[in-house]
Amino acid sequence: MKFHVLTLFPEIPRAFFESSIMAKAVDKGIIAYDLVNIRDFALDKHNTCDDSPYGGGAGMVMMTEPLVRALESVGVRSKKIGGKKTTGKSKKRVIYVTPSGKTLTQKLSYELSREEELIFICGRYEGIDQRVIDSYVDTEISIGDYVLSSGEVAATVIIDAVYRLIEGVITAESLQEESFSDGLLEYPQYTRPEVFNGIKVPDVLLSGHHENIRKWRLKKRLEKTLMVRPELITECRKNGTLTTEAEKMIEQILFSGD
């Protein structure tokens, strides 16, 4: 998988690619990345990449020419010429990070992790010219119902959600019971010391009885999901992913107060 990040501030995502698990994935050759400075494609000596919006209003809009030249430098071609669609499908998926996009989910992250190359456009100011979106962008993605000043931060969040799902980055076992892996939130985790501030690790986790531990963890996942994100339970039922065992535990949690 290769990530291309088109940005006015490449120093922001660079630290992410050079740290922690991502750095190891890059060293192993599982992940490759390219940080493209949009200012390098500006048309004037001042490296201007923004201008005031047509129709008036506050703020500035990222200009078409520098951004399009940056996109074409990584092999992206326009999907429209003169307003008409062109033929052929690129293997490079172009993502524009914007609060008005579809919300990032674990399901979407898995979908993106199967792509060969992902190209991220990091917006700034009031965003980018709509004609660039119409002609070059495949998917608009939001990381939540709020606004950031930095498209770089949002793009890094998406990349982090995606790359860890690629085979070889993290062990498959570590991914199996994470939050949202099967629609439920994750169970609580504990490590040494066995007693901290007078609070002891649950006895079941010290028992060595794997079946009892599995049942305890499932129950805790259900309890947390019911308390924090009950709509996920409804979604699991709709998708048919809740087992009979889980349904019985939900009934016990709701009606016994246990």
Stockholm file with secondary structure:
# STOCKHOLM 1.0

chainA/1-258         MKFHVLTLFPEIPRAFFESSIMAKAVDKGIIAYDLVNIRDFALDKHNTCDDSPYGGGAGMVMMTEPLVRALESVGVRSKKIGGKKTTGKSKKRVIYVTPSGKTLTQKLSYELSREEELIFICGRYEGIDQRVIDSYVDTEISIGDYVLSSGEVAATVIIDAVYRLIEGVITAESLQEESFSDGLLEYPQYTRPEVFNGIKVPDVLLSGHHENIRKWRLKKRLEKTLMVRPELITECRKNGTLTTEAEKMIEQILFSGD
#=GR chainA/1-258 SS CEEEEEESCTHHHHHHHTSHHHHHHHHTTSCEEEEEEGGGGCSSTTCCCEECCTTCCSSCEECHHHHHHHHHHTTCCCSEETTEECSCCCSEEEEEEEEEEEECCHHHHHHHHTCSEEEEEECCTTCBCHHHHHHHCSEEEESSSSCCSCHHHHHHHHHHHHHTTSBTTBCHHHHHTSTTSSSSCCCCCCCSCSEETTEECCHHHHSCCHHHHHHHHHHHHHHHHHHHCHHHHHHHHHHTCCCHHHHHHHHHHHHHCC
#=GC SS_cons         CEEEEEESCTHHHHHHHTSHHHHHHHHTTSCEEEEEEGGGGCSSTTCCCEECCTTCCSSCEECHHHHHHHHHHTTCCCSEETTEECSCCCSEEEEEEEEEEEECCHHHHHHHHTCSEEEEEECCTTCBCHHHHHHHCSEEEESSSSCCSCHHHHHHHHHHHHHTTSBTTBCHHHHHTSTTSSSSCCCCCCCSCSEETTEECCHHHHSCCHHHHHHHHHHHHHHHHHHHCHHHHHHHHHHTCCCHHHHHHHHHHHHHCC
//
